[in-house]
C-alpha cells in the first residue's frame, strides 16, 4: 500500500478500515471510541444533576492523570519523536475529520476503487445542527476531508485551495451516509475534485474542491 502523501503507505486501499499498526494506536483508537461515546452521552443524557456532577469530577481526574504524562503536540511532533510511524500512518490516526484515533472525528471510512473514491459515515447527536440533521459545518468538513483523500486517484494530492458545497436537502443524523468522489481535472499542481453525500439513495450535498500540491512534501511544511 502507498503513503497518503509520500508513496509509502495508503490506508485507503480497500473498503476495510486498516487495522492499527501498533499497540499504541490500538489503545488510542479504543480511547477515541470511548470519548466519542461519551460525547454522544454528554449531549443526550437526562441524568440527574448529581450524576452529571459526579461524572464531570471523575473525568476531570482522568484528564489530569493524562496531562501528567508526556505529550506530542501535533502531527509533526509525533513524527519528530520517531516512534509512532510514518506521516501517512500518523495522519490516518489523528486527522481532525478522518482520524481513527481522534475522538472529534465522526468515524469516517474511506476507500478507493480504481479512479473513484467511496466512503461511509454515520453522525450521531453530537453533530446535530437543525433538529434531527447534521450541522452544515460538519457536512462541509466531511466533504473536504473526503475529497482530499480522493485526490489519491489523481496521484498529485495537495491542500484545499477552495471548496464549494451545495446543500440540496438536510443530511440526517444516525443514518449511514454514502460518499462518492472523483477527479475532474489535473493541471500541473492543481487538482479539481467533485463529490457528494447521499442518504438512502438521495443526494443531500455536493462539493467541488480545488486542491493545490505544495512545493515541498506536506510533512515538511512545519520545518
C-alpha positions as semicolon CSV with decimal commas, in nm:
position;residue;x (nm);y (nm);z (nm)
1;X;0,000;0,000;0,000
2;X;0,113;0,359;-0,066
3;X;0,155;0,651;0,170
4;X;-0,121;0,914;0,173
5;X;0,134;1,178;0,078
6;X;0,474;1,012;0,042
7;X;0,411;0,689;-0,152
8;X;0,495;0,455;0,136
9;X;0,162;0,370;0,297
10;X;-0,201;0,403;0,186
11;X;-0,466;0,310;0,444
12;X;-0,741;0,380;0,188
13;X;-0,670;0,088;-0,044
14;X;-0,982;-0,114;0,040
15;X;-1,325;-0,088;0,196
16;X;-1,191;-0,245;0,516
17;X;-1,060;0,001;0,774
18;X;-0,689;-0,067;0,806
19;X;-0,601;-0,208;1,150
20;X;-0,385;-0,006;1,390
21;X;-0,020;-0,072;1,312
22;X;0,099;-0,070;1,675
23;X;-0,037;-0,145;2,021
24;X;-0,016;0,229;2,095
25;X;-0,256;0,319;1,814
26;X;-0,488;0,033;1,908
27;X;-0,508;0,183;2,258
28;X;-0,563;0,534;2,117
29;X;-0,845;0,407;1,893
30;X;-1,004;0,245;2,198
31;X;-0,975;0,574;2,391
32;X;-1,120;0,769;2,096
33;X;-1,415;0,529;2,069
34;X;-1,486;0,573;2,440
35;X;-1,470;0,952;2,409
36;X;-1,700;0,955;2,104
37;X;-1,950;0,750;2,303
38;X;-1,908;0,988;2,596
39;X;-1,968;1,290;2,372
40;X;-2,290;1,132;2,246
41;X;-2,398;1,065;2,604
42;X;-2,300;1,415;2,714
43;X;-2,539;1,578;2,468
44;X;-2,824;1,329;2,511
45;X;-2,813;1,236;2,880
46;X;-3,106;1,334;3,100
47;X;-2,932;1,208;3,414
48;X;-2,970;1,386;3,746
49;X;-2,757;1,690;3,818
50;X;-2,580;1,486;4,085
51;X;-2,488;1,213;3,835
52;X;-2,360;1,470;3,587
53;X;-2,153;1,647;3,852
54;X;-2,006;1,317;3,971
55;X;-1,920;1,216;3,615
56;X;-1,758;1,553;3,549
57;X;-1,540;1,516;3,860
58;X;-1,424;1,169;3,756
59;X;-1,348;1,286;3,402
60;X;-1,151;1,584;3,534
61;X;-0,941;1,340;3,735
62;X;-0,878;1,122;3,427
63;X;-0,781;1,432;3,225
64;X;-0,543;1,543;3,500
65;X;-0,382;1,199;3,501
66;X;-0,328;1,205;3,124
67;X;-0,198;1,563;3,139
68;X;0,083;1,449;3,371
69;X;0,220;1,216;3,101
70;X;0,447;1,324;2,810
71;X;0,266;1,472;2,508
72;X;0,332;1,521;2,136
73;X;0,172;1,848;2,030
74;X;0,061;1,785;1,675
75;X;0,142;1,553;1,386
76;X;0,492;1,694;1,332
77;X;0,578;1,634;1,698
78;X;0,468;1,271;1,667
79;X;0,688;1,238;1,359
80;X;0,988;1,400;1,528
81;X;0,955;1,156;1,815
82;X;1,028;0,877;1,567
83;X;0,830;0,606;1,746
84;X;0,481;0,647;1,601
85;X;0,508;0,558;1,231
86;X;0,521;0,747;0,902
87;X;0,341;1,073;0,828
88;X;0,067;0,883;0,645
89;X;0,010;0,648;0,938
90;X;0,003;0,928;1,194
91;X;-0,229;1,145;0,982
92;X;-0,461;0,848;0,932
93;X;-0,493;0,822;1,311
94;X;-0,500;1,188;1,420
95;X;-0,673;1,380;1,139
96;X;-0,948;1,602;1,281
97;X;-1,217;1,463;1,048
98;X;-1,092;1,124;0,926
99;X;-0,862;1,015;1,210
100;X;-0,941;0,678;1,361
101;X;-0,774;0,782;1,689
102;X;-0,923;1,132;1,706
103;X;-1,242;1,145;1,917
104;X;-1,358;1,457;1,729
105;X;-1,370;1,262;1,402
106;X;-1,710;1,103;1,324
107;X;-1,572;0,762;1,221
108;X;-1,532;0,833;0,851
109;X;-1,445;0,523;0,647
110;X;-1,287;0,589;0,306
111;X;-1,153;0,369;0,026
112;X;-1,060;0,374;-0,341
113;X;-1,199;0,159;-0,621
114;X;-0,992;0,240;-0,927
115;X;-1,038;0,610;-1,007
116;X;-1,339;0,655;-0,778
117;X;-1,335;0,717;-0,402
118;X;-1,607;0,583;-0,177
119;X;-1,689;0,631;0,187
120;X;-1,937;0,585;0,467
121;X;-2,002;0,779;0,785
122;X;-2,275;0,799;1,048
123;X;-2,311;1,115;1,257
124;X;-2,481;1,096;1,596
125;X;-2,638;1,367;1,808
126;X;-2,301;1,524;1,891
127;X;-2,304;1,651;1,529
128;X;-2,659;1,788;1,529
129;X;-2,738;2,126;1,376
130;X;-3,104;2,160;1,271
131;X;-3,315;1,918;1,477
132;X;-3,254;1,565;1,351
133;X;-2,992;1,665;1,095
134;X;-2,616;1,703;1,069
135;X;-2,477;2,053;1,117
136;X;-2,384;2,205;0,781
137;X;-2,032;2,280;0,903
138;X;-1,974;1,912;0,970
139;X;-2,113;1,823;0,628
140;X;-1,860;2,061;0,470
141;X;-1,575;1,926;0,684
142;X;-1,657;1,566;0,588
143;X;-1,666;1,656;0,218
144;X;-1,340;1,850;0,246
145;X;-1,165;1,556;0,409
146;X;-1,318;1,304;0,170
147;X;-1,230;1,497;-0,145
148;X;-0,882;1,547;-0,006
149;X;-0,838;1,172;0,032
150;X;-0,993;1,108;-0,311
151;X;-0,707;1,303;-0,473
152;X;-0,502;0,984;-0,437
153;X;-0,676;0,865;-0,752
154;X;-0,512;1,154;-0,940
155;X;-0,167;1,092;-0,799
156;X;-0,092;1,456;-0,705
157;X;-0,255;1,519;-0,363
158;X;-0,246;1,870;-0,221
159;X;-0,409;2,111;0,021
160;X;-0,751;2,270;-0,012
161;X;-0,743;2,589;-0,218
162;X;-1,120;2,631;-0,234
163;X;-1,429;2,426;-0,154
164;X;-1,780;2,492;-0,280
165;X;-2,059;2,299;-0,107
166;X;-2,420;2,285;-0,223
167;X;-2,675;2,172;0,034
168;X;-2,956;2,005;-0,159
169;X;-3,152;1,873;0,139
170;X;-3,089;1,817;0,511
171;X;-2,842;1,537;0,591
172;X;-2,994;1,305;0,855
173;X;-2,837;1,201;1,182
174;X;-2,795;0,837;1,289
175;X;-2,808;0,716;0,930
176;X;-2,537;0,557;0,719
177;X;-2,428;0,822;0,472
178;X;-2,258;0,722;0,147
179;X;-1,986;0,930;-0,014
180;X;-1,852;0,927;-0,368
181;X;-1,589;1,143;-0,538
182;X;-1,369;1,151;-0,844
183;X;-1,108;1,365;-1,014
184;X;-1,248;1,622;-1,257
185;X;-0,922;1,776;-1,372
186;X;-0,545;1,755;-1,316
187;X;-0,338;2,050;-1,432
188;X;0,014;2,092;-1,301
189;X;-0,003;2,126;-0,923
190;X;-0,381;2,177;-0,929
191;X;-0,644;1,904;-0,892
192;X;-1,017;1,963;-0,914
193;X;-1,237;1,713;-0,730
194;X;-1,613;1,662;-0,727
195;X;-1,806;1,456;-0,472
196;X;-2,134;1,401;-0,295
197;X;-2,303;1,271;0,019
198;X;-2,618;1,062;-0,011
199;X;-2,867;0,908;0,229
200;X;-3,087;0,619;0,127
201;X;-3,020;0,689;-0,238
202;X;-3,087;1,065;-0,225
203;X;-2,801;1,312;-0,261
204;X;-2,803;1,558;0,031
205;X;-2,495;1,765;-0,054
206;X;-2,239;1,803;-0,331
207;X;-1,898;1,964;-0,333
208;X;-1,631;2,076;-0,576
209;X;-1,284;2,138;-0,443
210;X;-0,963;2,282;-0,582
211;X;-0,655;2,125;-0,425
212;X;-0,301;2,255;-0,475
213;X;0,007;2,039;-0,441
214;X;0,259;2,218;-0,215
215;X;0,607;2,296;-0,337
216;X;0,756;2,051;-0,087
217;X;0,622;1,742;0,092
218;X;0,332;1,820;0,326
219;X;0,506;1,654;0,621
220;X;0,793;1,906;0,586
221;X;0,580;2,221;0,587
222;X;0,622;2,277;0,959
223;X;1,002;2,293;0,940
